[in-house]
Amino acid sequence: MSNSNRRTFMLHVAAAGAAFSAGAAQAQATGPKVEESDAQASALGYKQDTTKVDAKKYPNHAASQNCATCQLFQGKPKDATGGCPLFAGKQVVANGWCSAWAKKAA
């Protein structure tokens, strides 16, 4: 394979990867909301309202913790919902919480 063909091939691979990533992000940004009754949500203690988290079951939970302040939240800071890699293809509520919460880097 000549350098020209290799370069063209790599440009096509990069373009396809970017298109795929954009499509996956768009799909996750428009998916249904995670229900608290979902198996994954239940296993992680997900609540759509951080003030309703069981303090006895999750003693490390703090009222200031919510999905919008979590490193995994893929929405914008003012979005009401956003994607989360733990719930592929579904939206979490910005004011929600789960036991996988990790403080967003400043």
C-alpha positions as CSV (number, residue, x, y, z in Angstrom):
1,M,0.0,0.0,0.0
2,S,1.5,3.3,-1.0
3,N,1.7,6.3,1.4
4,S,-1.1,8.1,-0.5
5,N,-3.5,5.1,-0.2
6,R,-2.6,4.6,3.4
7,R,-3.3,8.3,4.2
8,T,-6.6,8.2,2.4
9,F,-7.6,5.0,4.2
10,M,-6.7,6.5,7.6
11,L,-8.7,9.7,6.8
12,H,-11.8,7.5,5.9
13,V,-11.4,5.6,9.2
14,A,-11.1,8.8,11.2
15,A,-14.2,10.3,9.5
16,A,-16.2,7.1,10.0
17,G,-15.2,7.0,13.7
18,A,-16.2,10.6,14.2
19,A,-19.6,10.0,12.5
20,F,-20.2,7.0,14.6
21,S,-19.3,8.8,17.8
22,A,-21.6,11.7,17.0
23,G,-24.4,9.4,16.2
24,A,-24.0,7.5,19.4
25,A,-23.9,10.7,21.4
26,Q,-27.1,12.0,19.7
27,A,-28.9,8.7,20.3
28,Q,-28.0,8.8,24.0
29,A,-29.0,12.5,24.2
30,T,-32.5,11.7,23.0
31,G,-33.3,8.4,24.7
32,P,-36.0,7.6,27.3
33,K,-35.6,8.5,31.0
34,V,-34.2,5.9,33.3
35,E,-36.9,4.5,35.5
36,E,-36.1,3.8,39.2
37,S,-37.6,0.3,38.6
38,D,-35.1,-0.6,35.9
39,A,-32.8,-3.5,37.0
40,Q,-29.6,-1.5,36.5
41,A,-31.1,1.6,38.3
42,S,-32.3,-0.5,41.2
43,A,-28.9,-2.2,41.6
44,L,-27.2,1.3,41.7
45,G,-29.8,2.8,44.1
46,Y,-30.8,5.4,41.4
47,K,-33.4,7.9,42.4
48,Q,-34.8,10.6,40.2
49,D,-34.7,13.0,43.1
50,T,-31.5,13.2,45.2
51,T,-33.5,14.3,48.3
52,K,-35.3,10.9,48.3
53,V,-32.2,8.7,48.7
54,D,-32.3,6.4,51.7
55,A,-29.7,7.8,54.1
56,K,-29.5,4.6,56.1
57,K,-28.8,2.5,53.0
58,Y,-26.4,5.1,51.5
59,P,-24.7,6.9,54.4
60,N,-22.1,8.5,52.1
61,H,-24.8,10.3,50.1
62,A,-24.9,14.1,50.5
63,A,-27.8,16.4,49.5
64,S,-25.4,18.4,47.2
65,Q,-24.7,15.2,45.2
66,N,-26.8,14.8,42.0
67,C,-26.3,13.6,38.5
68,A,-25.6,17.0,37.1
69,T,-22.5,17.3,39.5
70,C,-21.4,13.7,38.6
71,Q,-18.4,13.1,36.4
72,L,-20.4,10.5,34.4
73,F,-23.2,13.0,33.5
74,Q,-23.1,13.8,29.8
75,G,-25.6,16.6,29.6
76,K,-24.8,20.3,29.7
77,P,-24.8,22.0,33.2
78,K,-28.3,23.5,32.8
79,D,-29.9,20.4,31.1
80,A,-32.8,18.8,32.9
81,T,-31.7,15.3,31.7
82,G,-28.5,13.9,30.2
83,G,-26.9,10.7,29.1
84,C,-24.9,8.4,31.5
85,P,-22.7,5.6,30.4
86,L,-24.1,3.4,33.2
87,F,-27.5,3.6,31.5
88,A,-26.7,3.3,27.8
89,G,-29.2,4.9,25.6
90,K,-31.2,6.4,28.4
91,Q,-31.4,9.7,30.1
92,V,-30.9,10.4,33.8
93,V,-32.5,13.3,35.6
94,A,-30.0,16.1,36.5
95,N,-31.4,16.1,40.0
96,G,-31.1,12.3,40.3
97,W,-28.5,10.3,42.1
98,C,-27.0,6.8,42.2
99,S,-24.3,5.0,44.2
100,A,-21.8,5.4,41.4
101,W,-21.8,9.2,41.8
102,A,-18.3,10.7,41.4
103,K,-17.6,14.4,41.8
104,K,-17.1,16.2,38.5
105,A,-13.6,17.6,38.0
106,A,-13.6,21.3,38.3
